[in-house]
Amino acid sequence: MIVHDMVIVGGGLTGLMAAVQAPPGADVAIISKVYPTRSHSGAAQGGFNAAIGEDDSVEDHLFDTVKGGDYLGDQDAIEVLCSEGPDVIRQLEQMGVPWSRTPDGRPAQRALGGAGFPRACYAADISGHVVLHTLYERALAAGVRIYPEWRLVELLVEDGALAGLLVYDLATGRLEVVRCRVALLATGGYGRIFRKTTNAHANTGDGTAIAYRAGAVLSDMEFVQFHPTTLYGTNILISEAARGEGGYLFNADGERFMARYAPQKMELAPRDVVSRSIFQEIKEGRGLGDGYVNLDLTHLGADKITRQLPQVNELALLYAAVDPTQTPIPIEPAQHYSMGGIRVNLDCETNIPGLLAAGETANVSVHGANRLGGNSLLETVVFGRRAGKHLVKAADRPSPPPRSSLELALARWQAIFCTGKPPQPGDDSTSAIRDAMSRTMTDKVGVFRTGEELREAVEEIAALRRRYRALRVPPGEHPFNYELIEHLELGCLLELSEVTAGAAYRRTESRGAHYRMDYPRRDDANWLHHTLVRRGGDGPVYEAGPVSITRFQPQKRGY
Ligand SMILES: Cc1cc2nc3c(=O)[nH]c(=O)nc-3n(C[C@H](O)[C@H](O)[C@H](O)COP(=O)(O)OP(=O)(O)OC[C@H]3O[C@@H](n4cnc5c(N)ncnc54)[C@H](O)[C@@H]3O)c2cc1C
C-alpha cells in the first residue's frame, strides 16, 4: 500500500498548478496515466485570457464570458475566474513562462472568439506546451512525487467519504492501493466519446466517469463544444489564433459567409455560432468537396504566419499538404471541449468529502453552455491554484481506512478477466463497440440535434453498454497490457456517452452549444438551470440545479 497526504490524479496544467501550491516538505503525489508533459494541455495553442490590457477590464471579461456561455454559467464562479486571471498570469511569468511580448516588453495579447478585446496571453501558438513545461519543472523542483503511466481504476469510498484510490501501474501490470487524506481529480476532458474530435487519445474522461460511479454528481453534460476549424479529414485543431490573427472563412462561392450570421464579430463570433454557420453553408450547398470550407490566411503574409502561427503552418503542411502562406486550409467543425463534468463548488469540492476536482474534468460552471477560446487554459491555472490551496487546508482530515469498498473493487477487477475460453476472432470486441459508440455520438449528438436522433442515440448507447458488460479480457496482469487499458477506457466512455446523450435529449431548448432543431429557441422560463445527474440503480437520475446570477440578467445573445 502506498500512502500520501495529498494525491492529484492528472499531470496536465490543472494537476501541476495544484501540485506547486503545497508548502515545502508537503507530501504531494501526482498519478498520471500519460507522462505529465504529454497531457492534452500541451496541445493548446491559442492562449490564456486575462484582462491585463490597458483598455480592458475584469468587468468586460466577466460579461463576455457570461454572454458567451448563453447565461448558463454561474456568475460567482466566473467572477473568480476573471478577477484572479491577471494575478495568475503574473505568477506564471514569475515562475518562468516566456510569454510573447509587445515591442515595449509587456505580455502580448491576441483576440479570440467572443471577446471584446485582444485578451489572450500567449507564447507563439504553443502556449499550453510552454506553460506545461514550466509548471512541470516547478513540480520537480518542489519534490512532488510523480507516478507516470499509473492509471486510476476506482475511487474507494467508505460511508460516503473518500478513503483511497485503486491504481494500475502500466509498466509492472500491478494493481496498487493508494491511501490519502485528500485527492484531486484533474483528469481532463472526454472528447473521445466522439469520432471526430481534436482531443488526444488519452481524453477518455476516466476521472469524470470513475467519480460518477463512486457517487459524485455530474452537471451540464449535454453541453459539448464543437470547434469550427479542424483540418478536414483528420480533425487536427487549427487554433482560433489563426482567426485571431486575421484569418477569413470562405465558402465555395468565395464569400466571407460569416457576414450572414454574425455581421459584427464575423470570424471571431463564439465557436458555437461559427460551427453552426459552417454546417449551414455546407447543408445549403455552398461547401467545397464533400463537406468543408476554407480558412484563408494567405493575406496575412508568410512572415506573420511563420512568426505568430508556426504550429498552424506546420500542421497544415504536414497533415493536409497545404502551404497556408499560398493556399487556403480546408476545415470542418469537430468536437473540441467538454463543458460538462463533475459538479464542484468554488473551492473545487465535490459532494464526496475528501474528493476535489478541477480543470476540464470538473464543472464549476465558468463556461455555461459554451466556452470562449482562452478561458479553459485560464480555468486550469486559476482553479488548479485554488484546488491546490484547498488540498493543503483539507489535508488535516483523517481518512477512513478502505475496507468493504476495497473488497468490492477487487471483486469487480477480477470480474473483468475471462475465466474460460479466451475471446476468439469474430467475437464481439472493445474496438467494435467503441467504433459504434463514437459514430452514434458524432452522427446523432452533434452540432445540430433532434429529439428523434437523440432518443435513438440513448437507445443505441444502452445496447452498446449491454454488449460491453458481456465482454471479458484475457487474464494476465502483465506489463503494458493495452487491451486491458482500452477495455477500462471504453467503460468510462460509454458511461459518459449515456449521460451526454440523455441530458441532451431531456433539454428541450437551444442554448449555446446545445442546438435542438426541434426547439430552436432558448427557453429561460423552463430551462435556465443546470442539469445535475447522479448514477442510480437503474441508470442516470437527472434533476435541475440553480444557476448563480449575480450581475447580468439574461439578454438576447447576438454577435
Ligand atoms: C488541441 C487543443 C487545443 C486547445 N487550445 C486551447 C487554447 O488555446 N486555449 C484554451 O483556453 N483552451 C484550449 N484547449 C482546451 C484546454 O487545453 C484544456 O481544456 C485543458 O488543457 C485541460 O487541462 P486539464 O489539466 O484539465 O487536463 P489535461 O491536460 O487533459 O490532463 C489530464 C491529465 O489527467 C491524466 N489522467 C486522465 N485519466 C487518468 C487516469 N485514469 N489515471 C491517471 N491519470 C489520468 C492524464 O494523464 C493527464 O495528465 C485546447 C484543447 C485542445 C484539445
The ligand as a Gaussian input file, in Angstrom:
#p B3LYP/6-31G(d) Opt

LIG

0 1
 C       -5.901000      20.796000     -29.433000
 C       -6.422000      21.628000     -28.301000
 C       -6.113000      22.982000     -28.227000
 C       -6.606000      23.772000     -27.177000
 N       -6.310000      25.109000     -27.148000
 C       -6.771000      25.873000     -26.124000
 C       -6.447000      27.263000     -26.045000
 O       -5.702000      27.803000     -26.858000
 N       -6.976000      27.984000     -25.027000
 C       -7.776000      27.420000     -24.076000
 O       -8.212000      28.126000     -23.166000
 N       -8.072000      26.093000     -24.122000
 C       -7.582000      25.321000     -25.114000
 N       -7.898000      23.980000     -25.155000
 C       -8.576000      23.369000     -24.010000
 C       -7.559000      23.166000     -22.878000
 O       -6.295000      22.915000     -23.424000
 C       -7.943000      22.009000     -21.973000
 O       -9.263000      22.161000     -21.530000
 C       -7.032000      21.955000     -20.749000
 O       -5.680000      21.995000     -21.114000
 C       -7.326000      20.737000     -19.898000
 O       -6.377000      20.684000     -18.877000
 P       -6.531000      19.654000     -17.698000
 O       -5.371000      19.888000     -16.799000
 O       -7.890000      19.758000     -17.121000
 O       -6.431000      18.215000     -18.390000
 P       -5.344000      17.565000     -19.369000
 O       -4.284000      18.484000     -19.791000
 O       -6.111000      16.859000     -20.424000
 O       -4.662000      16.495000     -18.431000
 C       -5.351000      15.364000     -17.955000
 C       -4.408000      14.533000     -17.126000
 O       -5.142000      13.510000     -16.485000
 C       -4.421000      12.310000     -16.561000
 N       -5.379000      11.204000     -16.483000
 C       -6.524000      11.034000     -17.186000
 N       -7.126000       9.887000     -16.835000
 C       -6.354000       9.328000     -15.886000
 C       -6.427000       8.138000     -15.142000
 N       -7.420000       7.237000     -15.290000
 N       -5.439000       7.864000     -14.265000
 C       -4.398000       8.716000     -14.089000
 N       -4.284000       9.870000     -14.787000
 C       -5.249000      10.160000     -15.665000
 C       -3.652000      12.368000     -17.854000
 O       -2.519000      11.554000     -17.790000
 C       -3.299000      13.857000     -17.920000
 O       -2.079000      14.095000     -17.261000
 C       -7.410000      23.175000     -26.190000
 C       -7.719000      21.830000     -26.258000
 C       -7.258000      21.066000     -27.316000
 C       -7.668000      19.621000     -27.385000

